[in-house]
């Protein structure tokens, strides 16, 4: 997997991802401390609202931002988004009101909603071999999980020698470093549609392609399963460790690190596994394993005796492992389901729809955990995860070949597409586009 770092363009983009993730991790710690300085005991409410604003920006703005930027050079879009994020991070230490936090977080997340899908859609245009691209997806997953482990530790070290305001400077440097690395990379140009499309068509095109493609409807269902597990872990781990086990802050960090470690194991194991097994089998099997682990954890907490601490950590590692196995291959499905000119729109659709799942599960995890208890909440979330797995089985056919026979009765005999394939009824790799608006 590390041999990918010898690829000059991918190496620069991966480095850009890493330094931006470090900056984001520092921002998470600094934002919590800033919220406490401004709002005191209400800091939790402020942060909860800020994260809700983040999801609104991700779900509502990503398709619009992609449509607005579609005809712009991808390098200019990525650099502009990084510079906007750096500007917001630099402004955060100087604010003194809660509404200013909300406004700046909205702007920052709007920039991220522009940057992330455009960045993700660039990688398959650079790494055209599917096996190589699969390893790039796993390396990207490792970067996310390592950031979750290392950024809080780095923030803790910096806070020993300086104030939390300095962390915002680190965030700014991370985004600026990302912009410089993107600037130094020789990115391939976008593949443009033959004719300009209206703004509304560009804004909705990715979601229309996504929902018309059976394997991607299955991916959306699997995103619900993944969101059910990760939302519970990220929202309620601190409550379980502190209130149920009566442990301190360090065990909370250990539990979250073990969860991230499970996801990292999945990222390392998936490339050779996906070389031998179809994506559908791997992802749906992992979704059912995730569901059963959630249910088993709920039943364990419902009993009179708590699971021993090592047993709890083992359950958290399994949740991370199966979460990683469900989510990491998604880029392969998106690449396989789009023409190059539609790739950015489709990655944006996945970004939007998957975050809509988290927008539902995050608040539900907190509210149910506080009202009905952890064991009952785990069982509810196991049911949500099972629903996602069942819908994935229903939407994503077991026999789903890439090459499909179909006809074009509406096309004239001299149409270039028919000339290229020889017959009115023919077969080729099938994706949704202007000539193929529905699945055969």
VENUR-V945516 format. One record per backbone hydrogen bond with DSSP energy under -0.5 kcal/mol. NH is the residue of the N-H (numbers start at 1). CO is the residue of the C=O. If there is no record, write none. Layout:
# VENUR-V945516
((NH | CO) (NH | CO))
This chain:
# VENUR-V945516
((4 | 1) (5 | 2) (6 | 3) (7 | 4) (8 | 6) (11 | 7) (12 | 8) (13 | 9) (14 | 10) (15 | 11) (16 | 12) (17 | 13) (18 | 14) (19 | 15) (20 | 16) (21 | 17) (22 | 18) (23 | 19) (24 | 20) (25 | 21) (26 | 22) (27 | 23) (28 | 24) (29 | 25) (30 | 26) (31 | 27) (32 | 28) (33 | 29) (34 | 30) (35 | 31) (36 | 32) (37 | 33) (38 | 34) (39 | 35) (40 | 36) (42 | 39) (43 | 40) (44 | 41) (46 | 42) (47 | 43) (48 | 44) (49 | 45) (50 | 46) (51 | 47) (52 | 48) (53 | 49) (54 | 50) (55 | 51) (56 | 52) (57 | 53) (58 | 54) (59 | 55) (60 | 56) (61 | 57) (62 | 57) (62 | 58) (65 | 61) (66 | 62) (67 | 63) (68 | 64) (69 | 65) (70 | 66) (70 | 67) (72 | 69) (77 | 73) (78 | 74) (79 | 75) (80 | 76) (81 | 77) (82 | 78) (83 | 79) (84 | 80) (85 | 81) (86 | 82) (87 | 83) (88 | 84) (89 | 85) (90 | 86) (91 | 87) (92 | 88) (93 | 89) (94 | 91) (95 | 92) (100 | 97) (101 | 97) (102 | 98) (103 | 99) (104 | 100) (105 | 101) (106 | 102) (107 | 103) (108 | 104) (109 | 105) (110 | 106) (111 | 107) (112 | 108) (113 | 109) (114 | 110) (115 | 111) (116 | 112) (118 | 114) (119 | 115) (120 | 116) (121 | 117) (122 | 118) (122 | 119) (123 | 119) (124 | 120) (125 | 122) (126 | 122) (126 | 123) (127 | 123) (128 | 126) (133 | 129) (134 | 130) (135 | 131) (136 | 132) (137 | 133) (138 | 134) (139 | 135) (140 | 136) (141 | 137) (142 | 138) (143 | 139) (144 | 140) (145 | 141) (146 | 142) (147 | 143) (148 | 144) (149 | 145) (150 | 146) (151 | 147) (153 | 149) (154 | 150) (155 | 151) (156 | 152) (157 | 153) (158 | 154) (159 | 155) (160 | 156) (160 | 157) (161 | 157) (161 | 158) (162 | 158) (166 | 163) (167 | 164) (168 | 164) (168 | 165) (169 | 165) (170 | 166) (171 | 167) (172 | 168) (173 | 169) (174 | 170) (175 | 171) (176 | 172) (177 | 173) (178 | 174) (179 | 175) (180 | 176) (181 | 177) (182 | 178) (183 | 179) (184 | 180) (185 | 181) (185 | 182) (187 | 185) (192 | 190) (202 | 198) (203 | 199) (204 | 200) (205 | 201) (206 | 202) (208 | 204) (209 | 205) (210 | 206) (211 | 207) (212 | 208) (213 | 209) (213 | 210) (214 | 212) (216 | 213) (217 | 213) (218 | 214) (219 | 215) (220 | 216) (221 | 217) (222 | 218) (223 | 219) (224 | 220) (225 | 221) (226 | 222) (227 | 223) (228 | 224) (229 | 225) (230 | 226) (231 | 227) (232 | 228) (233 | 229) (234 | 230) (235 | 231) (236 | 232) (237 | 233) (240 | 236) (241 | 237) (242 | 238) (243 | 239) (244 | 239) (244 | 240) (245 | 240) (247 | 241) (252 | 248) (253 | 249) (254 | 250) (255 | 251) (256 | 252) (257 | 253) (258 | 254) (259 | 255) (260 | 256) (261 | 257) (262 | 258) (263 | 259) (264 | 260) (265 | 261) (266 | 262) (267 | 263) (268 | 264) (269 | 265) (270 | 266) (271 | 267) (273 | 269) (274 | 270) (275 | 271) (276 | 272) (276 | 273) (277 | 273) (282 | 278) (283 | 279) (284 | 280) (285 | 281) (286 | 282) (287 | 283) (288 | 284) (289 | 285) (290 | 286) (291 | 287) (292 | 288) (293 | 289) (294 | 290) (295 | 291) (296 | 292) (297 | 293) (298 | 294) (299 | 295) (300 | 296) (301 | 297) (302 | 298) (303 | 299) (303 | 300) (306 | 304) (312 | 308) (313 | 309) (314 | 310) (315 | 311) (316 | 312) (317 | 313) (318 | 314) (319 | 315) (320 | 316) (321 | 317) (322 | 318) (323 | 319) (324 | 320) (325 | 321) (326 | 322) (327 | 323) (328 | 324) (330 | 327) (331 | 328) (332 | 329) (333 | 329) (334 | 330) (335 | 331) (336 | 332) (337 | 333) (338 | 335) (342 | 339) (343 | 339) (343 | 340) (346 | 342) (347 | 343) (348 | 344) (349 | 345) (350 | 346) (351 | 347) (352 | 348) (353 | 349) (354 | 350) (355 | 351) (356 | 352) (357 | 353) (358 | 354) (359 | 355) (360 | 356) (361 | 357) (362 | 358) (364 | 360) (365 | 361) (366 | 362) (367 | 363) (368 | 364) (369 | 365) (370 | 366) (371 | 367) (372 | 368) (373 | 368) (377 | 373) (378 | 374) (379 | 375) (380 | 376) (381 | 377) (382 | 378) (383 | 379) (384 | 380) (385 | 381) (386 | 382) (387 | 383) (388 | 384) (389 | 385) (390 | 386) (391 | 387) (392 | 388) (393 | 389) (394 | 390) (395 | 391) (396 | 392) (397 | 395) (400 | 398) (404 | 402) (404 | 428) (406 | 426) (408 | 424) (411 | 408) (415 | 412) (419 | 415) (420 | 416) (421 | 417) (422 | 418) (423 | 421) (426 | 406) (426 | 424) (428 | 404) (430 | 402) (431 | 429) (433 | 436))
